[in-house]
Amino acid sequence: MKTFIKINLNKAESSEVLKERVVERGRWIIFGILIFSLLAINVRSLMIGFGYNNVIKKKKTQIKKLQNQINQLKSKGKNLSKVDIMSFADLEQDRFLWARNMELLGRMTPNDMAITGMRFKRDKLTIKGIALTFEDRKDFEIIDEYVQTLRDNKEFSQNFNRIKYVGHQKIDLRGQNIIRFEIVASIRKGGNKSYL
């Protein structure tokens, strides 16, 4: 009879080899996690970088547009002729500021007097108002004193060629005697065409 040696090839691995294999697998898993994390961080950094690049491009285009607008404005400003500058100077010098004149008129009007209406027509400002009467003063004196105050104010009177008293009328209003008066101020001639 023949004797054979039987070798079992399915024999289990030793525990040391198994431990070594588990440690190796763990290393590969940790290595894979690290690689994945680094890739994710790099991708995120690239996305942020592209976002900043887009913002920078937009800002650069805005700066270019603003520079173009500034250059256009500069080039328009350089094309002014001497005639344009002189006409602008004449306009600035000759313009009539109604707001300032109305403010001065209000300041110069005494407390016992009120402006009831104003009209501007054919370069003449008509001022209508009422004033209280006093026993010790004549009606004409009250209005004449107000007209003189308007004439004496240099800032107000420089815009008018003539400030004159037109007339007055004494009326009785609810038992109170008052004077209704009218004053006409002619705008100074000489190019005052701009009434602002």
Secondary structure as a PSIPRED ss2 file (coil, helix, strand):
# PSIPRED VFORMAT (PSIPRED V4.0)

   1 M C   1.000  0.000  0.000
   2 K C   1.000  0.000  0.000
   3 T C   1.000  0.000  0.000
   4 F C   1.000  0.000  0.000
   5 I C   1.000  0.000  0.000
   6 K C   1.000  0.000  0.000
   7 I C   1.000  0.000  0.000
   8 N C   1.000  0.000  0.000
   9 L C   1.000  0.000  0.000
  10 N C   1.000  0.000  0.000
  11 K C   1.000  0.000  0.000
  12 A C   1.000  0.000  0.000
  13 E C   1.000  0.000  0.000
  14 S C   1.000  0.000  0.000
  15 S H   0.000  1.000  0.000
  16 E H   0.000  1.000  0.000
  17 V H   0.000  1.000  0.000
  18 L H   0.000  1.000  0.000
  19 K H   0.000  1.000  0.000
  20 E H   0.000  1.000  0.000
  21 R H   0.000  1.000  0.000
  22 V H   0.000  1.000  0.000
  23 V H   0.000  1.000  0.000
  24 E H   0.000  1.000  0.000
  25 R H   0.000  1.000  0.000
  26 G H   0.000  1.000  0.000
  27 R H   0.000  1.000  0.000
  28 W H   0.000  1.000  0.000
  29 I H   0.000  1.000  0.000
  30 I H   0.000  1.000  0.000
  31 F H   0.000  1.000  0.000
  32 G H   0.000  1.000  0.000
  33 I H   0.000  1.000  0.000
  34 L H   0.000  1.000  0.000
  35 I H   0.000  1.000  0.000
  36 F H   0.000  1.000  0.000
  37 S H   0.000  1.000  0.000
  38 L H   0.000  1.000  0.000
  39 L H   0.000  1.000  0.000
  40 A H   0.000  1.000  0.000
  41 I H   0.000  1.000  0.000
  42 N H   0.000  1.000  0.000
  43 V H   0.000  1.000  0.000
  44 R H   0.000  1.000  0.000
  45 S H   0.000  1.000  0.000
  46 L H   0.000  1.000  0.000
  47 M H   0.000  1.000  0.000
  48 I H   0.000  1.000  0.000
  49 G H   0.000  1.000  0.000
  50 F H   0.000  1.000  0.000
  51 G H   0.000  1.000  0.000
  52 Y H   0.000  1.000  0.000
  53 N H   0.000  1.000  0.000
  54 N H   0.000  1.000  0.000
  55 V H   0.000  1.000  0.000
  56 I H   0.000  1.000  0.000
  57 K H   0.000  1.000  0.000
  58 K H   0.000  1.000  0.000
  59 K H   0.000  1.000  0.000
  60 K H   0.000  1.000  0.000
  61 T H   0.000  1.000  0.000
  62 Q H   0.000  1.000  0.000
  63 I H   0.000  1.000  0.000
  64 K H   0.000  1.000  0.000
  65 K H   0.000  1.000  0.000
  66 L H   0.000  1.000  0.000
  67 Q H   0.000  1.000  0.000
  68 N H   0.000  1.000  0.000
  69 Q H   0.000  1.000  0.000
  70 I H   0.000  1.000  0.000
  71 N H   0.000  1.000  0.000
  72 Q H   0.000  1.000  0.000
  73 L H   0.000  1.000  0.000
  74 K H   0.000  1.000  0.000
  75 S H   0.000  1.000  0.000
  76 K H   0.000  1.000  0.000
  77 G H   0.000  1.000  0.000
  78 K H   0.000  1.000  0.000
  79 N C   1.000  0.000  0.000
  80 L C   1.000  0.000  0.000
  81 S C   1.000  0.000  0.000
  82 K H   0.000  1.000  0.000
  83 V H   0.000  1.000  0.000
  84 D H   0.000  1.000  0.000
  85 I H   0.000  1.000  0.000
  86 M H   0.000  1.000  0.000
  87 S H   0.000  1.000  0.000
  88 F H   0.000  1.000  0.000
  89 A H   0.000  1.000  0.000
  90 D H   0.000  1.000  0.000
  91 L H   0.000  1.000  0.000
  92 E H   0.000  1.000  0.000
  93 Q H   0.000  1.000  0.000
  94 D H   0.000  1.000  0.000
  95 R C   1.000  0.000  0.000
  96 F E   0.000  0.000  1.000
  97 L C   1.000  0.000  0.000
  98 W H   0.000  1.000  0.000
  99 A H   0.000  1.000  0.000
 100 R H   0.000  1.000  0.000
 101 N H   0.000  1.000  0.000
 102 M H   0.000  1.000  0.000
 103 E H   0.000  1.000  0.000
 104 L H   0.000  1.000  0.000
 105 L H   0.000  1.000  0.000
 106 G H   0.000  1.000  0.000
 107 R H   0.000  1.000  0.000
 108 M H   0.000  1.000  0.000
 109 T C   1.000  0.000  0.000
 110 P C   1.000  0.000  0.000
 111 N C   1.000  0.000  0.000
 112 D C   1.000  0.000  0.000
 113 M E   0.000  0.000  1.000
 114 A E   0.000  0.000  1.000
 115 I E   0.000  0.000  1.000
 116 T E   0.000  0.000  1.000
 117 G E   0.000  0.000  1.000
 118 M E   0.000  0.000  1.000
 119 R E   0.000  0.000  1.000
 120 F E   0.000  0.000  1.000
 121 K E   0.000  0.000  1.000
 122 R C   1.000  0.000  0.000
 123 D C   1.000  0.000  0.000
 124 K E   0.000  0.000  1.000
 125 L E   0.000  0.000  1.000
 126 T E   0.000  0.000  1.000
 127 I E   0.000  0.000  1.000
 128 K E   0.000  0.000  1.000
 129 G E   0.000  0.000  1.000
 130 I E   0.000  0.000  1.000
 131 A E   0.000  0.000  1.000
 132 L E   0.000  0.000  1.000
 133 T C   1.000  0.000  0.000
 134 F C   1.000  0.000  0.000
 135 E C   1.000  0.000  0.000
 136 D C   1.000  0.000  0.000
 137 R C   1.000  0.000  0.000
 138 K C   1.000  0.000  0.000
 139 D H   0.000  1.000  0.000
 140 F H   0.000  1.000  0.000
 141 E H   0.000  1.000  0.000
 142 I H   0.000  1.000  0.000
 143 I H   0.000  1.000  0.000
 144 D H   0.000  1.000  0.000
 145 E H   0.000  1.000  0.000
 146 Y H   0.000  1.000  0.000
 147 V H   0.000  1.000  0.000
 148 Q H   0.000  1.000  0.000
 149 T H   0.000  1.000  0.000
 150 L H   0.000  1.000  0.000
 151 R H   0.000  1.000  0.000
 152 D H   0.000  1.000  0.000
 153 N C   1.000  0.000  0.000
 154 K H   0.000  1.000  0.000
 155 E H   0.000  1.000  0.000
 156 F H   0.000  1.000  0.000
 157 S H   0.000  1.000  0.000
 158 Q C   1.000  0.000  0.000
 159 N C   1.000  0.000  0.000
 160 F E   0.000  0.000  1.000
 161 N E   0.000  0.000  1.000
 162 R E   0.000  0.000  1.000
 163 I E   0.000  0.000  1.000
 164 K E   0.000  0.000  1.000
 165 Y E   0.000  0.000  1.000
 166 V E   0.000  0.000  1.000
 167 G E   0.000  0.000  1.000
 168 H E   0.000  0.000  1.000
 169 Q E   0.000  0.000  1.000
 170 K E   0.000  0.000  1.000
 171 I E   0.000  0.000  1.000
 172 D E   0.000  0.000  1.000
 173 L E   0.000  0.000  1.000
 174 R C   1.000  0.000  0.000
 175 G C   1.000  0.000  0.000
 176 Q E   0.000  0.000  1.000
 177 N E   0.000  0.000  1.000
 178 I E   0.000  0.000  1.000
 179 I E   0.000  0.000  1.000
 180 R E   0.000  0.000  1.000
 181 F E   0.000  0.000  1.000
 182 E E   0.000  0.000  1.000
 183 I E   0.000  0.000  1.000
 184 V E   0.000  0.000  1.000
 185 A E   0.000  0.000  1.000
 186 S E   0.000  0.000  1.000
 187 I E   0.000  0.000  1.000
 188 R C   1.000  0.000  0.000
 189 K C   1.000  0.000  0.000
 190 G C   1.000  0.000  0.000
 191 G C   1.000  0.000  0.000
 192 N C   1.000  0.000  0.000
 193 K C   1.000  0.000  0.000
 194 S C   1.000  0.000  0.000
 195 Y E   0.000  0.000  1.000
 196 L C   1.000  0.000  0.000
